[in-house]
Amino acid sequence: MPRGDKSKYTGKQKRQAEHIEEGYEKRGLPEKESERRAWATVNKMTHGGKKMGGSGRGTTTNKAPAKKGGN
């Protein structure tokens, strides 16, 4: 799997990244930088891509990075 491949992310994570990216672009950042920051934010919130399921694997989402900054 090449670096930067987003196939291991859930649909929800992809939607979150898209929404966050739009917010950065609205604030005047270039498209590439917006995308980079959006995925960094999603990674920080959800601890990376899709995880294996199983007993006891329910982890909470850290929402602090999404609330940080912005208007």
N, C-alpha and C positions, 0 to 999 in steps of 0.2 A: 504494500500500500504506500503510494508516494506521499511525501510530506504535503500537508495542506488538504488532504482528501477528507471530505466531509461525509462520507458514506456511513460512518459509525455513529453519527448523531441522530437523535430522534427527530420526528417531525416538529415536536414542540420546541426543541432547541433551535431548529432551523428557523421557525417562525419568530422566536425571540430575537435571534441574531438579525433577521431582516428588519424587525421593528426598531431595534436599537440602532441599526445602521441608518435608517431613515431619520432618526432623531439627530444623529451626528451630522448627516448631510444638511439637515435643516439649519443646523448651527454654523454651517459654512465650511466644514471640513471636506477635503477631496474624497472622491469615491473610494480609492484604495485604502486610505487611512481610516475612513469610516468603517469599512469592512473589517480591517485588522482589529480595530478597537472593539467592534461589536462582538467578534468571536472571542476576544480576550475576556470581555465581560461575561459572556455565556459560560466560558470555561471556568471562570472564577466562581460563578454562581452555582453551576451544576457539577463541578469537578471533572470536566472533560466530556468525552463521548459516552455513548450508551454503555451501561454496565450490565453484567450478567445478572439474571434474576436469582431468586432463591430466598430461603428463609433468613430473615434478619437483614436483608439488603436494602430495606427502605431507608433512604437517607433524605434528610431535609435539604431544602434549597436555601442557600445563603442569599438573601435579597439585598444585603447591604451594598454590593457593587452597583446594582441597578438604581438605587436611591442616591448614590454618591454623584455629585455634580448635577448638571442639568439646570433647567430654569423652572 
